[in-house]
Amino acid sequence: MRRVTYVNHRTPAAGLRRRLAELRGPAHPPRPLDARALAALAANPGCRRRALLDGAGVDKAALARALGAPAPFGQSQFAFARGHAFEARVHADGCAALVGLLRAATGDTGPEPTGVEVPDLTADGPAGRAARTRLALAEADDRAARPDGGAVWTVLVHPMLALPVAGSPVHLEPDAVAVAPDGTRTVVEVKSFPILDGTADPAKVGGAARQAAVYALALEESGGPVADALLLVCPKNFSNLPTAAAVDLRRQRAAVRRQLARLTGLADIAAAVPEGVTFDVERPGAELAAAVADVPAAYAPECLATCELAFHCRERARSGGEVTVLGRAVRGELGALRTVDAVLAAAHGPAPGAGAEGADPEDAGAEGAGAVPDPAVAALRRAARLRAEALAQAGHAAPAPTPAPGAAPPQAARDGGGR
């Protein structure tokens, strides 16, 4: 009798795709990742909830609506029209003005451009446009390699780049990519926020840099040198005239690269979710809330500007009295104190060094009572004593007692902004 051996062709990648489809809901197509989502992941790498939902392709906006906490994201039609008009001005004169902005911002001392090529990148579908973009980059490289190539620049307007993320290609569309005569690629981001007297909003510049870092990593996949700086083009002061600045991308590229490497461990995050749990937006709200709660989040007030689930996560963090609602800086200063109740209890407990019998466990290190006090607890108690002394000198009442466990944090301890 001939022995027949059956080979299992199911790969780990196929098993992960099946598991992610179960979490998303088989009836719903995966929502593709984009540069904004990848940049948000890099800005909050500790949020396993967002990593899993984005990796599974869950529509977080629809999920937030099903949970009763929709995020008011969007842009007005006026802002769209103004943005398109500004971008058209940036690309004027066959992108010669854009090349001039790039050379001025980077201090380029090379020969004056003898021409600017703006290839047509029209094609069918994202894959076709990505192939056309690769061809245009190859043509620019060939021109740079020729001795008679001259000082010709190439500007790719809205190219399509491909970046492998967790084993699958993600198509990304930057505003522009400028290729210098030596073949160096520079990511160009055109934003509508102004540069006032040479400075811009640091938070918005940081967001643009993280997004551009994703594009820079995708450019690395296509080969060729990639500039370490982003060309950020914005309106000058309160006009519609473009001005530009070079923004260093090295730190952001390293952060995004680390976060993308973490996404390769998506199977571990998915495996920790109990069987039967689904984020199918057609399920009842209570069931979805329980499913979302099964995946740990790392809420911070900055999430309100980048994540559709931020309002839901903020409400849960507030109801649990978590110190994350106070911001990452405060959270980092508080050490092992995770809730507002624990912070208040530590602040109004016995003074450090009260002796072995009166020592608070919060004060002790790994060796118990009498060890070096926790710096966060010591600072909190000193602040509480100073506050009590100041109130007593002013003739005011003593500080309010510590709230009962499970009570909502006081209004002053909540991050700003309501829904």
LINFENHU-V565278 format. One record per backbone hydrogen bond with DSSP energy under -1.0 kcal/mol. CO is the residue of the C=O (numbers start at 0). NH is the residue of the N-H. Records with the same first field share a line. If there is no record, write none. Layout:
BEGIN
CO=NH + NH
END
This chain:
BEGIN
10=14
11=15
12=16
13=17
14=18
15=19
16=20
17=21
18=22
19=23
20=24
22=278
24=27
33=37
34=38
35=39
36=40
37=41
38=42
39=43
43=46
45=47
46=50
47=51
48=52
49=53
50=54
51=55
52=57
56=30
57=59
58=62
59=63
60=64
61=65
62=66
63=68
64=67
70=72
75=79
76=80
77=81
78=82
79=83
80=84
81=85
82=86
83=87
84=88
85=89
86=90
88=91
90=94
91=96
92=95
94=98
95=99
96=100
97=101
98=102
99=103
100=104
101=105
102=107
114=152
116=154
124=128
125=129
126=130
127=131
128=132
129=133
130=134
131=135
132=136
133=137
134=138
135=139
136=140
137=141
138=142
139=143
140=144
145=148
149=151
150=113
152=116
153=178
155=176
160=171
162=169
164=167
167=164
169=162
171=160
174=157
175=187
176=155
177=185
178=153
179=182
183=179
184=226
185=177
186=230
187=175
188=232
194=236
195=198
198=195
200=204
201=205
202=206
203=207
204=208
205=209
206=210
207=211
208=212
209=213
210=214
211=215
212=216
213=217
214=218
215=219
216=220
219=222
224=184
227=248
229=246
230=188
231=244
232=190
233=242
234=194
235=238
240=235
242=233
244=231
246=229
248=252
249=253
250=254
251=255
252=256
253=257
254=258
255=259
256=260
257=261
258=262
261=264
262=265
264=268
265=269
266=270
267=271
269=272
273=276
279=282
283=287
284=288
285=289
286=290
287=291
288=292
291=294
295=48
299=302
300=303
301=304
302=305 + 306
306=309
308=312
309=313
310=314
311=315
312=316
313=317
314=318
315=319
316=321
317=320
320=339
321=324
322=325
323=326
326=330
327=331
328=332
329=333
333=336
337=322
338=342
339=343
340=344
341=345
342=346
343=347
359=362
364=367
367=370
373=377
374=378
375=379
376=380
377=381
378=382
379=383
380=384
381=385
382=386
383=387
384=388
385=389
386=390
387=391
388=392
389=393
390=395
403=406
409=412
410=413
END
